[in-house]
């Protein structure tokens, strides 16, 4: 394991190079063959793919699809071909969606592979040639130049001002300077080698500037990049808690429905009914018992959630994420670009006494590249806003020198020297008093504690001919210092406050310096503005997956984990999932892909995120903003409350529907419900009523946490449903005793059931939204039309009811509600 982006001594495994001559002539052809046989091709992904029928078979076993198939078969058995065909066709898009998601995962893995260059310049048999990257082996010598993407892991044997973009692995935007090994080994006899990490380079990173010679020591899946891809393929896909609950509920109701179906059929036969009538009674009960609207309603609410989250700039790719986002208990967030703006800014320009800001910026720009690629140089060039002085010679920045010096000629043909770099290095070139040094060091310390990168700039008014060749190192005048920062995004502090109020743990995972991370965390208000920082360099026992799992509870004490590499992120997420039911992870680079996929909710950046991160994520942020995550959580919590109310309504209606379809026929009475009644109730009336449960986000910053269905809710649902069933059946028997026919009795029973549903909708929504009022009004008008207009009554196989029938049904509903509320309040008081 390596520490990216920081110069430390690192022990690497060089077993692939053991006993191999490491000359500047490269490998011989026979050595290449041996290495290929030992280590295979330089490939990062497994080419084997699951066949389409295997994916479909795995999907068919999903309880939701089985439910749709069984329900369709039951409809078919009672002669409702149209409903059966509709349900069968509903299975097709679910299967196609699974195929699409599987293919998308394959494409994301292929995208990772495509990040690696396809052609490499290699030295073999003392000749430079170009070969396909997948033919490279450990021990090969690679020629690097500006723009190259590294094909494997290695160490630099030669480096000319190489500047490397490691953001694909670290997520940090600032480039890293690399140096060559001071002493080149000719042959390795040990399995390991201690090496300066500044000499190490990794597959997938890009050369922004310079050239060099690279010796490969790891290829393919053994590279850091390859291990990221392998960990991606090993992450299992899991269903959400609510998906599991709905699947379990569907299984229970399905089994109960089938058992009741058999029992009812046998009882009807025993009572003397014909086989046809017994099968019809059993089929009607099965249709009533099968909660086919449950997955439909769940999908509908998730679809509404997707739309509402999109309005908050959170683009949902997996609909079930809408449910999960409201349950988030922990957020692992990146720093750069998520909590911060992601753009380097020149925050402080502090000129020395006697010099102007423009002179300071001129010195900084003169000691920068004319066509900059380094973000620091780009910002300086923009701030200066003028043409650079004509350069005579440049002494480039290196990790050892920590400065860049340029010899320039002014418009008056005066030869001057400009130097920019680490403050302590620049100070040594200038004539400063102890008081001056103390002043500048205190100022630099202040800015560094604020998370800034600080550079000093100096100018030498006249440079001699000898100094032009050897570089001037003294006689400079300090022009001042520049402070660069990636500022905190507006609104992040309020977002952190919301998380703290709602007991959501926020953990910053970054590959950046701990001081910089601490400064941003403090500004954001993490840890009550006193955040605790952990670095793995200080805790070597955490440099393994088992070590992190063993210390999982200790991780919760920290707010920031700095110097974090890709596998650390993955292990941390796995560890946190043992403590929290729902963990969200943000990321933008390839380094974040395994952790994003391992999380319950993976969140990728839409503006600066790589394609592979967006592919595996369940949410993509359109604005890359941490605040948007919190807005999505607030929306998700409200949607969860809406979904809870909807399923409470469905279950409350399901209880009398199932019991009525079972008990009445078992008593030897005519069927309480006909197929047309069930289609009307379960596929039209109930789904329409649920549209009214779309409440807006609460104004409160704090949400009440509870289970989706706690014991109190289950008791209340069961009691209300049972009482509705009692009064519905009572009204059926009362009407049946009036000898006005079965159609009249069914109409009275249905009226009680429908009025109970309308009443629950009224009390639950309080008609607080336009949608709830519209649905209430629509259901009321349609109910009156069904039981008062003969055309509609005939269509639904019921009789027209009188005013006294309406009064009796209404009184029964009021009595049912009153009794249930009284019992529930008494039970809550006693408990």
Number of C-alpha atoms within 10 A of each C-alpha: 14 16 17 23 25 16 16 14 14 16 14 17 16 20 17 19 23 17 13 17 17 19 14 15 15 22 25 14 11 9 17 19 13 12 21 15 11 12 16 17 17 23 20 25 18 12 8 6 9 10 8 11 10 9 14 15 11 11 19 15 10 11 17 21 20 15 21 23 19 19 23 24 19 21 21 15 14 16 12 15 15 11 17 22 15 12 21 16 14 16 17 11 10 16 17 13 12 15 16 12 15 15 15 15 16 18 16 21 23 17 17 22 19 12 19 22 18 14 16 22 18 25 20 19 14 13 10 15 13 12 13 14 22 20 15 27 28 27 26 24 29 27 19 24 18 15 13 21 23 24 29 34 24 26 23 24 21 21 20 16 18 25 25 26 23 23 22 22 23 24 25 22 18 18 21 21 25 28 24 21 17 11 7 12 11 11 13 17 12 12 13 14 13 11 15 17 21 22 21 24 24 24 25 28 23 26 25 20 21 17 19 20 22 26 25 26 23 27 30 25 20 18 21 24 27 24 18 24 24 18 17 22 16 11 15 8 10 11 11 17 15 15 17 13 14 18 18 13 14 21 18 13 17 22 15 15 23 19 14 18 23 17 15 24 25 17 17 22 16 11 13 11 16 12 13 11 15 23 21 19 26 28 24 24 32 29 26 28 25 25 24 21 16 21 18 15 20 19 14 16 25 23 16 16 25 23 16 20 23 17 11 18 21 26 21 24 18 15 19 22 21 30 26 24 25 22 25 23 19 23 24 28 21 22 29 24 26 25 25 22 19 20 14 20 19 19 15 14 16 18 20 18 9 6 14 15 15 13 17 24 25 25 28 31 30 29 32 26 18 16 9 15 13 19 15 18 19 18 18 24 23 12 16 19 12 11 11 18 19 16 17 13 15 21 18 16 19 17 15 9 12 16 21 22 26 29 27 23 17 12 9 6 9 11 20 21 30 27 31 26 22 17 22 14 17 23 21 13 19 18 13 14 9 7 9 12 14 12 11 19 14 11 14 21 13 12 20 18 15 20 24 26 20 20 21 27 32 29 27 21 13 16 19 13 10 9 13 19 12 10 18 23 16 13 17 24 21 24 26 24 25 24 20 21 22 22 21 21 17 15 14 21 21 14 19 23 17 18 22 17 11 16 14 18 20 21 24 24 27 25 26 23 16 17 16 19 26 26 20 25 28 18 17 24 18 25 19 12 14 14 20 15 18 19 17 16 14 8 10 10 14 19 16 14 16 13 14 21 19 13 13 21 13 10 17 15 14 17 24 29 26 23 22 24 24 29 21 21 24 25 22 21 27 19 20 22 18 13 14 14 15 21 26 25 28 31 31 31 23 27 25 31 33 27 31 30 26 27 26 25 26 26 32 33 26 21 13 16 20 22 19 24 31 26 22 27 28 23 30 28 25 17 17 27 23 26 20 21 26 21 18 26 21 24 22 26 24 21 26 23 20 21 22 17 19 26 18 19 21 22 17 24 25 21 21 24 25 23 18 22 23 25 16 17 21 19 11 13 13 14 20 25 23 17 19 12 17 17 15 12 19 21 14 12 17 21 18 16 22 23 19 24 25 22 18 13 15 12 8 7 13 14 16 7 11 9 9 17 15 9 9 13 15 14 14 19 21 18 21 26 24 19 20 29 25 17 21 28 25 16 24 23 18 14 21 19 12 10 10 11 13 21 18 20 26 26 26 29 25 24 26 26 23 21 21 25 21 19 15 18 23 17 9 16 19 11 18 14 14 12 18 23 16 15 21 20 14 13 19 14 11 13 18 14 15 21 23 16 14 15 13 17 18 14 10 19 17 22 23 20 20 10 8 9 17 17 11 15 23 17 14 22 24 15 15 22 18 13 14 21 15 10 14 18 12 11 13 9 8 7 7
